[in-house]
Amino acid sequence: MKQTQTRPVTRIDAGTIEETSERLVVEQEISIAVAGKTLVRATCSPSSLKELVYGHLVSEGLIRSKSDVSSVTVKGTVAEISLGNTSPALQTSSLQPLDSPFTISADGLLAAAEDCRRRGTIFRETGGTHAAALGNRSGIVGFFEDVSRTCALEKVLGDALLRGIAGDETFVFLSSRVSSRMILKVARCGIPIVGAVSAPTADAVCLAETLRICLCGFVRDSRLNVYSHRWRVGL
């Protein structure tokens, strides 16, 4: 399924009426189920569904590695998962503060924000997507756009898991605000730095402080705010 489609639109600009067309994002309903039991229903962009499934499972603490999943079968709007014998049996474990020593310069994070802006082709075309990226000191190593900010994050986390990229020497960059749930997802993947174009919630900041995650907001142009563990960006 294509991620965008063209639709007619009546545009009014300073009193001038114009009949034209625009590219709009397409959305898809998806249910993730294990042994016939639905874990979550989400609305996402109709692409990279395998990455979405793995990203949801690992960021919710339901698997630790891709080998915990025996199979993924997507039929229509349902992704059916079979877990292996070594999986955590759908039980989330308690989180501990991250012990990774990973750091990146503030300039490196700002450069990643600019790179994400350049990569966001669907957003530039439609204005209707969020983006999530995974990076290291060399730059962006994974990037996804989605109509859902949570699904964009889960796709980039699932992609990292499938490619064998360890989280403890990476950062996540988001085009959205940052909630406490997003911090939990990142922490379960061992990622110690989160940057975002927009603001974090107060709960996200408190959780990032507890989990030893550097949380930066308003990362755009030549500025950023650092809300926790500033030493991770050299301050």
The 8 nearest C-alpha neighbors of each residue, nearest first, counted from 0:
[[1, 45, 2, 46, 25, 3, 44, 27],
 [2, 0, 3, 45, 4, 25, 46, 24],
 [1, 3, 25, 24, 45, 44, 0, 4],
 [4, 2, 24, 25, 23, 1, 22, 5],
 [5, 3, 22, 23, 6, 24, 25, 2],
 [4, 6, 22, 21, 23, 20, 7, 3],
 [5, 7, 20, 21, 22, 8, 4, 23],
 [8, 6, 20, 19, 21, 5, 9, 18],
 [7, 9, 20, 19, 10, 18, 6, 21],
 [8, 10, 18, 17, 19, 11, 16, 7],
 [9, 11, 17, 16, 8, 18, 12, 19],
 [12, 10, 16, 15, 14, 17, 13, 9],
 [11, 13, 15, 14, 10, 16, 17, 9],
 [14, 12, 15, 11, 16, 10, 17, 9],
 [13, 15, 12, 11, 16, 10, 17, 9],
 [14, 16, 12, 11, 13, 17, 10, 18],
 [17, 15, 11, 10, 14, 12, 9, 18],
 [16, 18, 10, 9, 19, 11, 15, 12],
 [19, 17, 9, 8, 10, 16, 20, 7],
 [18, 20, 8, 7, 17, 9, 21, 10],
 [21, 19, 7, 8, 6, 5, 22, 18],
 [22, 20, 5, 6, 23, 7, 8, 19],
 [21, 23, 5, 4, 125, 3, 6, 124],
 [24, 22, 3, 125, 4, 5, 21, 25],
 [25, 23, 3, 2, 127, 125, 4, 26],
 [24, 26, 2, 3, 44, 23, 4, 27],
 [27, 25, 44, 43, 45, 42, 24, 146],
 [28, 26, 43, 42, 45, 44, 29, 25],
 [27, 29, 42, 41, 76, 43, 30, 26],
 [30, 28, 76, 41, 77, 40, 42, 27],
 [29, 31, 40, 77, 39, 78, 76, 32],
 [32, 30, 78, 39, 38, 37, 77, 79],
 [31, 33, 37, 79, 36, 38, 35, 80],
 [32, 34, 80, 36, 35, 79, 81, 37],
 [35, 33, 36, 32, 81, 80, 79, 37],
 [34, 36, 33, 32, 37, 79, 80, 31],
 [37, 35, 32, 33, 34, 38, 31, 79],
 [36, 38, 32, 39, 31, 35, 33, 30],
 [39, 37, 32, 31, 36, 33, 40, 30],
 [38, 40, 31, 30, 37, 41, 32, 29],
 [41, 39, 30, 29, 31, 42, 38, 28],
 [42, 40, 29, 28, 43, 30, 39, 150],
 [41, 43, 28, 27, 29, 26, 147, 40],
 [44, 42, 27, 26, 147, 146, 145, 41],
 [43, 45, 26, 145, 146, 46, 27, 25],
 [46, 44, 27, 0, 2, 43, 26, 1],
 [45, 47, 48, 44, 2, 0, 1, 43],
 [48, 46, 50, 49, 51, 154, 45, 44],
 [49, 47, 51, 50, 46, 52, 45, 154],
 [50, 48, 52, 51, 47, 53, 71, 157],
 [49, 51, 157, 154, 158, 53, 48, 47],
 [52, 50, 154, 48, 54, 49, 153, 53],
 [53, 51, 49, 55, 54, 50, 48, 56],
 [54, 52, 157, 56, 50, 55, 51, 57],
 [157, 53, 55, 153, 156, 51, 57, 52],
 [54, 56, 52, 58, 153, 53, 57, 59],
 [55, 57, 61, 53, 59, 54, 58, 62],
 [56, 58, 62, 60, 54, 59, 55, 61],
 [59, 57, 184, 55, 60, 187, 56, 54],
 [58, 60, 56, 57, 61, 55, 184, 91],
 [61, 59, 91, 57, 58, 62, 187, 56],
 [60, 62, 89, 56, 59, 57, 91, 87],
 [63, 61, 57, 60, 56, 86, 64, 67],
 [64, 62, 57, 67, 60, 61, 65, 86],
 [65, 63, 66, 67, 62, 160, 57, 68],
 [64, 66, 67, 68, 161, 160, 63, 53],
 [67, 65, 68, 64, 69, 83, 63, 86],
 [66, 68, 86, 83, 65, 64, 82, 62],
 [69, 67, 82, 66, 83, 70, 65, 81],
 [70, 68, 82, 81, 83, 67, 66, 71],
 [71, 69, 81, 68, 80, 72, 82, 79],
 [70, 72, 80, 79, 73, 78, 81, 69],
 [73, 71, 79, 78, 74, 70, 80, 77],
 [72, 74, 78, 77, 79, 75, 71, 76],
 [75, 73, 77, 76, 78, 72, 79, 29],
 [74, 76, 77, 73, 78, 29, 28, 30],
 [75, 77, 29, 28, 74, 30, 78, 73],
 [78, 76, 30, 74, 29, 75, 73, 31],
 [77, 79, 73, 31, 72, 30, 32, 74],
 [80, 78, 32, 72, 71, 33, 31, 77],
 [81, 79, 33, 71, 70, 32, 82, 78],
 [80, 82, 70, 69, 68, 33, 34, 71],
 [81, 83, 68, 69, 67, 86, 80, 84],
 [84, 82, 67, 69, 85, 68, 86, 81],
 [83, 85, 86, 82, 67, 88, 87, 69],
 [86, 84, 83, 67, 87, 88, 82, 66],
 [85, 87, 67, 88, 83, 84, 62, 82],
 [86, 88, 89, 90, 62, 61, 85, 63],
 [89, 87, 86, 90, 61, 82, 85, 62],
 [90, 88, 61, 87, 91, 62, 60, 86],
 [91, 89, 88, 87, 61, 92, 60, 62],
 [92, 90, 60, 61, 89, 93, 59, 87],
 [91, 93, 94, 90, 60, 61, 87, 187],
 [94, 92, 95, 91, 60, 187, 90, 96],
 [93, 95, 92, 96, 187, 186, 210, 183],
 [94, 96, 97, 210, 93, 209, 186, 98],
 [97, 95, 210, 211, 98, 209, 94, 212],
 [96, 98, 211, 99, 210, 95, 189, 191],
 [97, 99, 96, 100, 211, 167, 191, 95],
 [98, 100, 101, 167, 97, 191, 168, 189],
 [101, 99, 98, 102, 231, 168, 167, 191],
 [102, 100, 168, 99, 231, 167, 103, 191],
 [103, 101, 231, 232, 100, 104, 233, 230],
 [104, 102, 232, 231, 107, 136, 105, 233],
 [105, 103, 232, 107, 106, 233, 108, 102],
 [104, 106, 108, 232, 107, 109, 103, 233],
 [107, 105, 109, 104, 108, 110, 103, 221],
 [108, 106, 104, 110, 105, 109, 111, 103],
 [107, 109, 111, 105, 110, 106, 112, 104],
 [108, 110, 106, 112, 111, 107, 105, 218],
 [111, 109, 107, 113, 108, 112, 106, 114],
 [110, 112, 114, 108, 109, 113, 115, 107],
 [113, 111, 109, 115, 110, 114, 108, 116],
 [112, 114, 116, 110, 115, 111, 117, 109],
 [113, 115, 111, 117, 116, 112, 110, 118],
 [116, 114, 118, 112, 117, 113, 111, 119],
 [115, 117, 113, 114, 119, 118, 112, 120],
 [118, 116, 114, 115, 119, 113, 120, 112],
 [117, 119, 115, 116, 120, 114, 142, 121],
 [120, 118, 122, 116, 117, 121, 115, 123],
 [119, 121, 123, 122, 118, 124, 117, 116],
 [122, 120, 124, 123, 119, 125, 128, 144],
 [121, 123, 126, 125, 128, 124, 119, 120],
 [124, 122, 120, 121, 125, 126, 119, 127],
 [123, 125, 121, 122, 120, 126, 22, 23],
 [124, 126, 122, 127, 23, 22, 123, 121],
 [127, 125, 122, 123, 128, 124, 121, 23],
 [128, 126, 125, 122, 24, 146, 23, 129],
 [129, 127, 146, 145, 122, 144, 126, 130],
 [128, 130, 148, 145, 144, 174, 146, 147],
 [131, 129, 144, 174, 143, 151, 173, 145],
 [132, 130, 173, 152, 151, 143, 172, 142],
 [131, 133, 142, 172, 141, 171, 155, 143],
 [134, 132, 171, 141, 140, 170, 139, 172],
 [133, 135, 139, 140, 170, 138, 169, 171],
 [134, 136, 169, 137, 138, 170, 168, 139],
 [135, 137, 138, 103, 134, 107, 169, 168],
 [138, 136, 135, 139, 134, 140, 107, 111],
 [139, 137, 134, 135, 136, 111, 140, 107],
 [138, 140, 134, 133, 141, 111, 135, 132],
 [139, 141, 134, 133, 138, 142, 135, 132],
 [142, 140, 133, 132, 139, 155, 134, 143],
 [141, 143, 132, 131, 155, 133, 140, 144],
 [144, 142, 131, 130, 151, 155, 132, 154],
 [143, 145, 130, 129, 151, 128, 131, 119],
 [146, 144, 151, 44, 128, 147, 129, 43],
 [145, 147, 128, 44, 43, 129, 127, 148],
 [148, 146, 150, 145, 149, 43, 151, 129],
 [147, 149, 151, 129, 150, 152, 145, 146],
 [150, 148, 152, 147, 151, 153, 181, 145],
 [149, 151, 153, 147, 152, 148, 154, 43],
 [150, 152, 145, 148, 154, 131, 149, 153],
 [153, 151, 149, 131, 150, 155, 154, 156],
 [154, 152, 54, 150, 156, 51, 55, 155],
 [155, 153, 51, 50, 157, 151, 152, 156],
 [154, 156, 158, 152, 157, 153, 143, 141],
 [157, 155, 54, 153, 159, 158, 154, 152],
 [54, 158, 156, 50, 53, 160, 154, 159],
 [157, 159, 155, 161, 50, 156, 160, 154],
 [160, 158, 164, 162, 156, 157, 161, 163],
 [159, 161, 157, 163, 158, 162, 164, 156],
 [160, 162, 158, 159, 163, 157, 65, 50],
 [163, 161, 159, 160, 164, 158, 157, 165],
 [162, 164, 160, 161, 159, 165, 158, 65],
 [165, 163, 159, 162, 160, 166, 161, 158],
 [166, 164, 167, 163, 168, 159, 169, 160],
 [165, 167, 190, 189, 169, 168, 188, 164],
 [166, 168, 190, 189, 99, 169, 165, 191],
 [169, 167, 101, 166, 135, 165, 190, 170],
 [170, 168, 135, 166, 134, 167, 190, 133],
 [169, 171, 192, 134, 193, 133, 190, 135],
 [172, 170, 133, 193, 132, 194, 134, 192],
 [171, 173, 194, 132, 195, 131, 193, 133],
 [174, 172, 195, 131, 175, 130, 194, 196],
 [173, 175, 196, 130, 195, 129, 131, 197],
 [176, 174, 173, 197, 196, 195, 177, 129],
 [175, 177, 197, 198, 199, 195, 178, 196],
 [178, 176, 199, 200, 181, 198, 175, 203],
 [179, 177, 203, 181, 180, 200, 199, 182],
 [178, 180, 203, 182, 181, 202, 183, 206],
 [181, 179, 183, 178, 182, 184, 203, 177],
 [180, 182, 184, 178, 183, 179, 185, 177],
 [181, 183, 179, 185, 180, 184, 186, 203],
 [184, 182, 186, 180, 181, 185, 187, 179],
 [185, 183, 58, 181, 187, 182, 186, 59],
 [184, 186, 182, 188, 183, 187, 190, 181],
 [185, 187, 189, 183, 188, 184, 190, 182],
 [188, 186, 184, 189, 185, 58, 183, 60],
 [189, 187, 186, 185, 190, 166, 58, 184],
 [188, 190, 186, 166, 167, 187, 191, 185],
 [189, 191, 166, 167, 185, 188, 186, 169],
 [190, 192, 212, 213, 189, 167, 170, 97],
 [193, 191, 170, 213, 212, 190, 214, 171],
 [194, 192, 171, 214, 170, 172, 215, 213],
 [193, 195, 215, 172, 216, 214, 171, 173],
 [196, 194, 173, 216, 197, 172, 174, 218],
 [195, 197, 217, 218, 174, 216, 175, 219],
 [198, 196, 176, 217, 195, 175, 216, 174],
 [197, 199, 176, 216, 217, 177, 200, 196],
 [200, 198, 177, 176, 203, 178, 216, 201],
 [199, 201, 203, 202, 178, 177, 204, 198],
 [200, 202, 204, 203, 205, 199, 179, 178],
 [201, 203, 205, 200, 204, 179, 206, 178],
 [204, 202, 179, 200, 206, 178, 201, 205],
 [203, 205, 207, 201, 202, 206, 208, 226],
 [206, 204, 202, 208, 207, 203, 209, 201],
 [205, 207, 209, 203, 208, 204, 210, 202],
 [208, 206, 212, 204, 210, 209, 205, 211],
 [207, 209, 205, 211, 227, 206, 210, 212],
 [208, 210, 206, 207, 211, 205, 96, 212],
 [209, 211, 96, 207, 212, 208, 97, 206],
 [212, 210, 208, 96, 97, 209, 207, 228],
 [213, 211, 191, 207, 192, 210, 214, 208],
 [212, 214, 192, 228, 227, 231, 193, 229],
 [215, 213, 193, 227, 226, 194, 225, 212],
 [216, 214, 225, 194, 224, 226, 193, 195],
 [215, 217, 195, 198, 224, 218, 197, 194],
 [216, 218, 196, 197, 223, 219, 198, 224],
 [219, 217, 223, 196, 216, 195, 222, 109],
 [218, 220, 222, 217, 221, 196, 112, 109],
 [219, 221, 222, 218, 109, 113, 112, 223],
 [222, 220, 219, 109, 223, 218, 106, 110],
 [223, 221, 219, 220, 218, 224, 217, 109],
 [222, 224, 218, 217, 216, 225, 219, 215],
 [223, 225, 216, 215, 217, 226, 218, 222],
 [226, 224, 215, 227, 214, 229, 223, 216],
 [225, 227, 214, 215, 224, 204, 213, 228],
 [228, 226, 213, 208, 214, 229, 225, 207],
 [229, 227, 213, 230, 231, 212, 211, 208],
 [228, 230, 231, 234, 227, 232, 225, 213],
 [231, 229, 234, 233, 232, 228, 102, 213],
 [230, 232, 102, 229, 233, 228, 213, 103],
 [233, 231, 104, 103, 105, 230, 229, 102],
 [232, 234, 230, 231, 104, 229, 103, 105],
 [233, 230, 229, 232, 231, 105, 104, 228]]
